[in-house]
């Protein structure tokens, strides 16, 4: 099973849900920039307060902050890893490539979870996190299309992209991912 992974997808596609299941079963280090940022927010640090304001508008947090969080974790990693929600734009993807080159652990596969907007909006409204209201969700979807979706072509050109239908039951999506990465 491949164990240097990245899960990509629009907000609510199930990246976090699937990454949790996958890391538990295959004992990987789960690196979710969303979770790490939310931890920073709960600590009420200066950076956390700044991040909260941006996240609650559905925008992307400053690249340098996110990169320093990821770098701090990846340089110490002792097992396989899964990046969830990072990179989210081309600049983050370039920086990731340099970092992985430095630590000699190239990305082995990228899972792109695909699902129509109407299902995403229903899921996120049902989840009801602070950044899950309709106006903010629409902003997050627009930013995804503009900044993050171009990464699909980037990884497809590198021959490491696996496209998975995210509009199915959680265990069905999970089996499809396992099959694609096996
Ligand atoms: P994230 O924490 O990454 O969250 P997300 O994209 O909204 O959700 P995800 O796709 O993980 O969905 P989930 O599994 O939870 O980002 C939040 C914010 O952090 C961003 O807007 C941004 O501000 C900031 N941020 C994060 N990373 C950043 C970066 N690299 N750079 C800059 N800023 C960054 O699933 C959603 C819901 O659907 C859940 O309730 C789940 O139970 C349900 N669900 C999942 N799979 C399902 C299925 N198959 N069927 C039915 N329901 C399902």
Boltz pocket constraint, residues with backbone or C-beta under 6 A from the ligand:
constraints:
  - pocket:
      binder: B
      contacts: [[A, 9], [A, 10], [A, 11], [A, 12], [A, 13], [A, 14], [A, 15], [A, 16], [A, 17], [A, 18], [A, 33], [A, 34], [A, 35], [A, 37], [A, 54], [A, 55], [A, 56], [A, 58], [A, 59], [A, 60], [A, 61], [A, 62], [A, 66], [A, 84], [A, 85], [A, 86], [A, 87], [A, 88], [A, 92], [A, 123], [A, 124], [A, 126], [A, 127], [A, 131], [A, 140], [A, 166], [A, 167], [A, 168], [A, 169], [A, 170], [A, 173]]
      max_distance: 6.0
